[in-house]
């Protein structure tokens, strides 16, 4: 097994690294890595249904879609992510135990009792500290997990969507669970970097691994291209989910406004406004302005700033409509 060492904390780049390693090497590999604050979305999820859009925008949190399934998670520098890449064998796909056992054995050496719970979670006393997911890629299988070590729990809870926003789609919804920081269970104080170094040593000894690979300048150039083309792109992170419907209703000074929106590949292909508001002109003229527009706050705001909203909805302003549409 080859240990790949890097210290990158850009989440777009880190996911490009996984794809690059899957394609480049013909032996089993593992990595330990961290992200600066961000949200990671499962491959089959509707991004807009999983994140707290206002909080994400306010705090400039990158949102990155993984190549693997599973639910949405928050990462910061208090999270330690691990990746194992192995040759594909139908008997090991969804065998989370095979890849989490090295982590569990290492923790037991620190006298911390953990177990694999349900489908893909590592827990302590029934509280989750690590989620795991997998995907197949050619003749390889990628398994990665995120260990909450000293994560900012307030940011974690506020960045993920806990509202009653109504989305109708076929995406995988994240399951809320009781989570805890692993670092709380250490008898002797340890930083996330100390823990990372401990895991590296433990896994390398267990797998009799003596080979360490560090990326060359050419490697980084190729990784950056993968990131730019896929993981840092709006289309991959927000527009990749094919189709969903969003409905919402709000009451304002000018009356009740209800929006019913269909989004296909990240673009509005149908929108209808209903309500008891008054209008001087036909509302369908207003609705047509949004067709073909990216379902993104910035793009929608441009539309609202280009039309005279008062002609279509008396005493309703752009901020009100944004509240309904998002």
C-alpha positions as CSV (number, residue, x, y, z in Angstrom):
1,X,0.0,0.0,0.0
2,X,1.2,3.5,-0.9
3,X,0.8,6.4,1.4
4,X,0.2,9.7,-0.4
5,X,1.3,12.7,1.6
6,X,0.0,16.2,1.0
7,X,-1.1,19.2,3.1
8,X,-3.6,20.8,0.8
9,X,-6.8,22.2,2.5
10,X,-8.6,23.4,-0.6
11,X,-11.7,21.2,-0.8
12,X,-12.1,21.5,-4.6
13,X,-8.4,20.4,-5.0
14,X,-8.8,17.6,-2.4
15,X,-11.6,15.9,-4.3
16,X,-9.6,16.3,-7.6
17,X,-6.7,14.6,-5.8
18,X,-8.9,11.5,-5.1
19,X,-9.9,11.3,-8.8
20,X,-6.3,11.8,-10.0
21,X,-4.9,9.1,-7.6
22,X,-7.6,6.6,-8.7
23,X,-6.5,7.1,-12.3
24,X,-2.7,7.4,-11.9
25,X,-1.7,4.5,-9.5
26,X,-2.1,0.8,-10.0
27,X,-1.6,-0.2,-6.4
28,X,-3.6,0.3,-3.2
29,X,-3.3,3.8,-1.7
30,X,-4.3,5.7,1.3
31,X,-4.4,9.4,2.3
32,X,-5.2,11.6,5.3
33,X,-6.3,15.1,4.6
34,X,-8.1,18.1,5.9
35,X,-10.4,20.8,4.4
36,X,-10.8,24.4,5.3
37,X,-14.5,25.1,6.2
38,X,-16.8,23.8,3.5
39,X,-19.8,21.5,2.8
40,X,-19.5,18.2,1.0
41,X,-22.5,16.9,-0.9
42,X,-23.2,13.3,-1.9
43,X,-23.2,12.6,-5.6
44,X,-26.9,11.9,-5.7
45,X,-28.1,14.9,-3.6
46,X,-29.9,18.1,-4.5
47,X,-27.5,20.7,-3.2
48,X,-30.1,23.4,-2.6
49,X,-32.1,21.1,-0.4
50,X,-29.1,20.2,1.8
51,X,-27.5,23.6,2.6
52,X,-28.5,26.7,4.5
53,X,-28.1,28.9,1.4
54,X,-28.0,32.2,3.4
55,X,-25.4,31.0,5.9
56,X,-23.3,29.4,3.1
57,X,-23.3,32.7,1.2
58,X,-22.6,34.9,4.2
59,X,-19.6,32.8,5.3
60,X,-18.4,32.1,1.8
61,X,-18.4,28.3,2.4
62,X,-17.3,26.3,-0.6
63,X,-19.8,23.6,-1.5
64,X,-18.3,20.5,-3.2
65,X,-20.1,17.5,-4.7
66,X,-18.3,14.2,-4.0
67,X,-17.9,11.4,-6.5
68,X,-19.4,9.1,-3.8
69,X,-22.9,8.8,-2.5
70,X,-24.2,9.4,1.0
71,X,-25.3,12.5,2.8
72,X,-24.2,16.1,3.2
73,X,-21.5,16.9,5.8
74,X,-19.6,19.9,7.1
75,X,-15.8,20.0,7.2
76,X,-13.3,22.3,8.8
77,X,-9.7,22.0,9.9
78,X,-11.0,20.1,12.9
79,X,-12.1,17.3,10.6
80,X,-9.7,14.5,9.6
81,X,-10.6,12.8,6.3
82,X,-9.2,9.5,5.2
83,X,-9.2,7.8,1.8
84,X,-8.5,4.2,0.9
85,X,-8.3,3.2,-2.8
86,X,-8.3,-0.5,-3.5
87,X,-8.7,-2.8,-6.5
88,X,-12.3,-3.3,-7.3
89,X,-13.9,-6.6,-6.0
90,X,-17.6,-7.0,-6.0
91,X,-17.3,-8.6,-2.6
92,X,-15.9,-5.4,-1.0
93,X,-18.2,-2.7,-2.3
94,X,-20.3,-1.5,0.6
95,X,-18.1,-3.5,2.9
96,X,-17.4,-0.5,5.2
97,X,-15.9,-2.7,7.8
98,X,-12.9,-3.6,5.8
99,X,-11.8,0.1,5.5
100,X,-12.9,1.3,8.9
101,X,-11.3,-1.5,10.9
102,X,-7.8,0.1,10.7
103,X,-9.3,3.3,12.2
104,X,-11.1,1.3,14.9
105,X,-8.1,-0.7,15.8
106,X,-5.9,2.4,16.1
107,X,-8.5,4.0,18.4
108,X,-8.7,0.9,20.6
109,X,-5.0,1.2,21.1
110,X,-5.8,4.6,22.6
111,X,-8.4,2.8,24.8
112,X,-11.3,4.4,23.0
113,X,-14.1,2.0,22.4
114,X,-15.8,2.5,19.0
115,X,-18.1,0.5,16.8
116,X,-19.4,0.5,13.2
117,X,-23.1,1.3,13.5
118,X,-25.8,0.9,10.9
119,X,-24.7,1.1,7.3
120,X,-21.6,3.4,7.4
121,X,-21.1,5.3,10.8
122,X,-18.5,5.0,13.4
123,X,-19.9,5.8,16.9
124,X,-18.9,6.2,20.5
125,X,-21.7,5.4,23.0
126,X,-24.2,5.7,20.2
127,X,-23.0,9.1,19.0
128,X,-21.6,9.5,15.5
129,X,-18.1,10.9,15.0
130,X,-17.4,9.5,11.5
131,X,-19.4,8.9,8.4
132,X,-18.2,6.9,5.4
133,X,-19.0,6.5,1.7
134,X,-17.8,4.6,-1.3
135,X,-17.8,4.6,-5.1
136,X,-16.5,2.5,-7.9
137,X,-14.3,4.0,-10.6
138,X,-13.1,1.8,-13.4
139,X,-11.4,-1.2,-11.8
140,X,-10.9,0.7,-8.4
141,X,-13.0,1.3,-5.4
142,X,-12.7,4.5,-3.3
143,X,-13.6,4.6,0.3
144,X,-13.4,7.8,2.3
145,X,-14.6,8.9,5.7
146,X,-14.7,12.1,7.7
147,X,-13.7,12.0,11.4
148,X,-15.1,14.8,13.5
149,X,-12.2,15.5,15.8
150,X,-12.5,19.2,17.0
151,X,-15.1,20.5,14.6
152,X,-17.0,23.8,15.2
153,X,-20.4,22.3,16.0
154,X,-22.2,25.6,15.7
155,X,-21.0,26.0,12.1
156,X,-21.8,22.4,11.4
157,X,-25.4,22.8,12.6
158,X,-26.1,26.2,11.0
159,X,-24.5,25.4,7.6
160,X,-26.7,22.4,6.8
161,X,-30.3,22.8,6.0
162,X,-32.7,22.2,8.9
163,X,-35.5,24.3,7.6
164,X,-38.9,23.3,6.2
165,X,-38.1,24.4,2.7
166,X,-40.1,22.1,0.3
167,X,-38.3,20.4,-2.4
168,X,-39.8,17.6,-4.5
169,X,-37.1,15.5,-6.2
170,X,-35.5,12.0,-6.2
171,X,-32.3,13.0,-4.5
172,X,-30.9,11.3,-1.4
173,X,-31.7,13.3,1.7
174,X,-29.3,13.6,4.6
175,X,-30.3,12.0,7.8
176,X,-29.8,14.1,10.9
177,X,-28.0,12.2,13.7
178,X,-26.4,13.0,17.1
179,X,-22.8,13.8,16.4
180,X,-19.8,14.3,18.7
181,X,-16.2,15.3,18.4
182,X,-13.8,12.4,18.8
183,X,-11.3,14.6,20.6
184,X,-13.6,14.8,23.6
185,X,-12.9,11.2,24.5
186,X,-9.1,11.4,24.7
187,X,-7.7,11.0,28.2
188,X,-4.6,12.8,27.2
189,X,-5.0,16.1,25.2
190,X,-4.2,15.6,21.5
191,X,-4.5,18.0,18.6
192,X,-6.0,17.0,15.2
193,X,-2.4,17.1,13.8
194,X,-1.2,14.8,16.6
195,X,-4.0,12.4,15.8
196,X,-3.3,12.6,12.1
197,X,0.3,11.6,12.7
198,X,-0.7,8.9,15.0
199,X,-3.1,7.4,12.4
200,X,-0.4,7.6,9.7
201,X,2.0,5.6,11.8
202,X,-0.6,3.1,12.9
203,X,-1.9,2.4,9.3
204,X,1.5,2.3,7.8
205,X,2.7,-0.2,10.4
206,X,-0.4,-2.4,10.0
207,X,-0.1,-2.6,6.3
208,X,3.7,-2.8,6.3
209,X,3.8,0.3,4.2
210,X,7.1,2.0,3.7
211,X,6.4,3.9,0.5
212,X,5.5,7.6,0.6
213,X,4.5,9.5,-2.5
214,X,4.5,13.3,-2.8
215,X,3.0,15.0,-5.8
216,X,5.3,16.5,-8.4
217,X,4.8,19.9,-10.1
218,X,3.3,18.1,-13.1
219,X,0.9,16.1,-10.8
220,X,-0.3,19.4,-9.2
221,X,-0.9,20.9,-12.7
222,X,-3.1,17.9,-13.7
223,X,-4.9,17.9,-10.4
224,X,-5.7,21.7,-10.8
225,X,-7.2,21.0,-14.2
226,X,-9.5,18.3,-12.8
227,X,-10.5,20.7,-10.1
228,X,-11.3,23.5,-12.5
229,X,-13.1,21.3,-14.9
230,X,-15.3,19.5,-12.3
231,X,-15.1,20.1,-8.6
232,X,-14.8,23.8,-8.6
233,X,-17.5,24.3,-11.3
234,X,-21.0,25.5,-10.6
235,X,-22.5,22.9,-12.9
236,X,-21.0,20.0,-11.0
237,X,-21.8,21.3,-7.5
238,X,-25.2,22.9,-8.1
239,X,-26.5,22.0,-11.6
240,X,-25.5,18.4,-11.7
241,X,-28.8,17.2,-10.2
242,X,-31.1,16.7,-13.2
243,X,-34.5,17.9,-12.0
244,X,-36.4,19.1,-9.0
245,X,-39.4,21.2,-8.0
246,X,-39.4,23.9,-5.4
247,X,-42.5,25.5,-3.8
248,X,-42.7,28.2,-1.2
249,X,-45.2,30.8,0.1
250,X,-44.7,34.0,2.1
251,X,-47.0,36.8,3.3
252,X,-45.8,40.4,2.7
253,X,-47.2,43.9,2.9
254,X,-48.6,43.5,-0.6
255,X,-50.1,40.2,0.0
256,X,-49.4,36.5,-0.2
257,X,-46.9,35.3,-2.9
258,X,-46.4,31.7,-3.7
259,X,-43.8,30.4,-6.1
260,X,-43.8,27.0,-7.9
261,X,-40.5,26.4,-9.7
262,X,-39.1,23.6,-11.8
263,X,-35.4,23.4,-12.2
264,X,-33.7,21.2,-14.8
265,X,-29.9,20.8,-14.8
266,X,-29.6,23.9,-12.6
267,X,-31.7,26.1,-14.8
268,X,-35.3,27.4,-14.3
269,X,-37.5,25.8,-17.0
270,X,-40.9,26.6,-15.4
271,X,-42.0,29.2,-12.9
272,X,-45.5,30.2,-11.7
273,X,-46.4,32.9,-9.2
274,X,-49.7,32.7,-7.3
275,X,-51.2,34.9,-4.6
276,X,-53.6,37.6,-3.6
277,X,-51.3,40.5,-4.6
278,X,-52.5,43.2,-7.1
279,X,-50.9,43.7,-10.5
280,X,-51.1,46.2,-13.3
281,X,-49.8,43.8,-16.0
282,X,-50.1,40.1,-16.7
283,X,-48.0,38.1,-14.3
284,X,-47.0,35.7,-17.0
285,X,-44.9,38.5,-18.6
286,X,-42.9,38.6,-15.3
287,X,-42.6,34.8,-15.2
288,X,-41.1,34.6,-18.7
289,X,-38.1,36.7,-17.5
290,X,-36.9,33.8,-15.4
291,X,-37.1,31.0,-18.0
292,X,-33.6,29.8,-18.8
293,X,-32.0,31.6,-15.9
294,X,-29.6,29.7,-13.6
295,X,-31.3,28.8,-10.3
296,X,-28.8,30.9,-8.3
297,X,-29.4,33.9,-6.1
298,X,-27.0,36.2,-7.9
299,X,-28.5,35.3,-11.4
300,X,-32.1,35.7,-10.2
301,X,-31.3,39.0,-8.5
302,X,-30.0,40.3,-11.9
303,X,-33.4,39.6,-13.4
304,X,-35.3,41.3,-10.6
305,X,-33.1,44.4,-10.9
306,X,-33.9,44.6,-14.6
307,X,-37.7,44.7,-14.4
308,X,-40.2,47.0,-12.7
309,X,-41.6,44.6,-10.1
310,X,-44.3,47.1,-9.0
311,X,-46.1,46.6,-12.3
312,X,-46.6,42.9,-11.6
313,X,-46.8,42.8,-7.8
314,X,-48.0,45.9,-6.0
315,X,-46.0,46.6,-2.8
316,X,-43.8,43.6,-3.3
317,X,-40.0,44.2,-3.8
318,X,-37.0,42.2,-5.0
319,X,-36.1,41.1,-1.5
320,X,-39.5,39.7,-0.9
321,X,-39.4,37.6,-4.1
322,X,-36.0,36.3,-3.3
323,X,-37.4,35.1,0.0
324,X,-40.1,33.1,-1.8
325,X,-37.9,31.8,-4.6
326,X,-35.1,30.6,-2.2
